[in-house]
């Protein structure tokens, strides 16, 4: 993740040096303040740390290039998350078009976990953020419900911001959040009594 931030900062500096952007430095500082939040959401969308880093980097690249079109006084955080979700959606669509070749011998030999027995920093961070049972329950949600619940309950966006980010009606957002929460409750209600 630090590598991506360095690349983002390097891109920002090069853009400023080239004089191609006239936006204030406060825009950049405020935008970079959301890097952790964007990364957590990107990791939820991609489920692969390196892909999440690339997604965040591409989000910032697009945001800094389009900084002149950002309307001051509007919600910068929601604007960045909209770029993130649109970029993720475009990447998923592009990947769906790619043909996948599978070599069964390589698949059979790839039995060892990529990070060995230890955990990655990202999984440790998420483990500290969410209880393991809750994390597993959120990961098990269908993607549409997981996105809506995550953006509302973890990132604390408004329903209208989520609707804009996901390009769906606000009523659909509310329905997905309600149904997602119900699915989480059904998976987790046996763990602790509500009034304990």
C-alpha positions in Angstrom: 0.0 0.0 0.0 2.9 2.4 0.8 4.2 1.7 -2.7 0.9 2.9 -4.2 0.8 6.0 -2.1 4.4 6.8 -3.2 3.4 6.3 -6.8 0.3 8.5 -6.3 2.4 11.2 -4.7 4.9 11.0 -7.5 2.2 11.2 -10.1 0.8 14.2 -8.3 4.1 16.0 -8.1 4.9 15.3 -11.8 1.5 16.7 -12.7 2.0 19.8 -10.6 5.5 20.3 -12.0 4.2 20.0 -15.6 1.6 22.7 -14.8 -1.2 20.7 -16.3 -3.5 21.1 -13.2 -4.6 24.3 -11.7 -6.4 22.9 -8.7 -5.5 24.0 -5.2 -3.1 21.9 -3.1 -6.0 21.5 -0.5 -7.9 19.4 -3.0 -4.9 17.0 -3.3 -4.4 16.9 0.5 -8.0 16.2 1.2 -8.2 13.6 -1.6 -5.2 11.8 -0.2 -6.8 11.8 3.2 -9.2 9.1 1.9 -6.6 6.6 0.7 -7.1 4.1 3.6 -10.9 4.2 3.2 -10.6 3.8 -0.6 -8.2 0.9 -0.1 -10.4 -1.0 2.3 -13.3 -0.7 -0.1 -11.2 -1.6 -3.1 -10.0 -4.7 -1.2 -13.6 -5.7 -0.6 -14.4 -5.3 -4.2 -11.3 -7.1 -5.6 -10.4 -9.4 -2.7 -6.8 -9.3 -4.0 -4.4 -6.8 -2.3 -2.4 -6.0 -5.4 -5.5 -5.5 -7.4 -6.9 -3.2 -4.7 -3.7 -1.2 -4.8 -3.9 -0.8 -8.5 -7.6 0.1 -8.3 -6.9 2.9 -5.7 -4.0 4.2 -7.8 -6.1 4.3 -10.9 -8.8 6.1 -8.9 -6.5 8.8 -7.8 -5.0 9.1 -11.2 -8.4 9.7 -12.7 -9.4 12.1 -9.8 -6.3 14.2 -10.2 -6.6 14.4 -13.9 -10.3 15.5 -13.5 -9.7 17.7 -10.5 -10.7 20.8 -12.6 -14.2 19.3 -13.1 -14.7 18.7 -9.4 -17.2 21.2 -8.0 -15.9 22.8 -4.8 -18.4 22.5 -2.0 -19.6 19.0 -3.0 -18.7 15.7 -1.4 -15.2 14.9 -2.4 -15.3 11.5 -0.6 -18.4 10.5 -2.5 -16.8 11.7 -5.8 -13.7 9.5 -5.2 -15.8 6.5 -4.2 -17.9 6.9 -7.4 -14.7 6.9 -9.4 -13.5 3.8 -7.5 -16.7 1.9 -8.1 -17.0 2.9 -11.8 -13.3 1.9 -12.4 -13.9 -1.4 -10.6 -17.0 -2.1 -12.7 -15.1 -1.3 -15.9 -12.3 -3.6 -14.9 -14.7 -6.4 -14.1 -16.4 -5.9 -17.5 -13.1 -5.9 -19.3 -11.9 -9.0 -17.5 -15.1 -10.8 -18.4 -14.2 -10.4 -22.0 -10.8 -12.0 -21.6 -10.4 -15.6 -22.5 -9.1 -17.7 -19.6 -6.8 -20.7 -20.3 -6.4 -23.1 -17.4 -3.5 -25.6 -17.2 -4.7 -28.3 -14.7 -1.1 -29.4 -13.8 -0.2 -25.9 -12.7 -3.5 -25.6 -10.7 -2.7 -28.9 -8.9 0.8 -27.8 -8.0 -0.4 -24.4 -6.7 -1.6 -25.9 -3.4 0.5 -23.8 -1.2 -1.0 -20.5 0.0 0.7 -17.4 -1.6 1.7 -15.8 1.7 2.7 -19.0 3.5 1.4 -19.7 7.0 1.5 -16.0 8.1 -1.1 -13.4 7.3 -0.7 -10.3 5.1 -0.9 -6.9 6.7 -4.2 -6.3 5.0 -5.8 -9.4 6.6 -4.4 -8.4 10.0 -5.9 -4.9 9.6 -9.3 -6.2 8.6 -9.2 -8.8 11.3 -8.7 -6.1 13.9 -11.4 -4.0 12.3 -14.0 -6.7 12.1 -14.6 -9.7 14.3 -13.7 -12.9 12.4 -17.4 -14.1 12.4 -18.6 -10.8 11.1 -15.9 -10.6 8.5 -16.7 -14.0 7.3 -20.4 -13.2 7.2 -19.8 -10.0 5.3 -17.5 -11.8 2.8 -20.2 -14.4 2.3 -22.8 -11.8 1.2 -23.6 -11.6 -2.5 -21.6 -8.8 -4.1 -24.5 -6.4 -4.6 -25.5 -6.6 -0.9 -21.9 -6.6 0.4 -21.2 -3.4 -1.5 -24.3 -1.6 -0.2 -23.9 -2.8 3.4 -20.2 -2.0 3.4 -20.6 1.5 2.0 -23.4 2.3 4.5 -22.4 0.6 7.7 -18.6 0.7 7.5 -17.9 3.8 5.3 -21.0 5.6 6.6 -22.1 7.1 3.2 -25.7 8.4 2.9 -28.2 6.4 0.8 -28.1 9.1 -1.9 -24.3 9.0 -2.1 -24.4 5.2 -2.4 -27.1 5.3 -5.1 -24.9 7.7 -7.1 -21.8 5.6 -6.6 -23.4 2.3 -7.6 -25.6 4.0 -10.3 -28.8 2.5 -8.9 -32.0 4.1 -7.4 -32.0 5.1 -3.7 -34.8 2.7 -3.1 -32.7 -0.2 -4.4 -29.9 0.9 -2.1 -32.2 0.8 0.9 -33.6 -2.6 -0.1 -30.1 -4.1 -0.6 -28.9 -2.7 2.7 -32.0 -4.0 4.5 -31.7 -7.5 2.9 -28.0 -7.6 3.4 -28.4 -6.7 7.1 -31.0 -9.4 7.4 -28.7 -12.0 5.8 -25.9 -10.9 8.3 -28.3 -11.2 11.2 -29.4 -14.7 10.1 -25.7 -15.8 9.9 -24.7 -14.2 13.2 -27.7 -14.2 15.6 -26.5 -17.4 17.2 -23.2 -15.9 18.4 -24.4 -13.5 21.2 -27.8 -12.7 22.7 -28.8 -9.1 21.7 -29.3 -8.0 25.3 -26.3 -9.8 26.8 
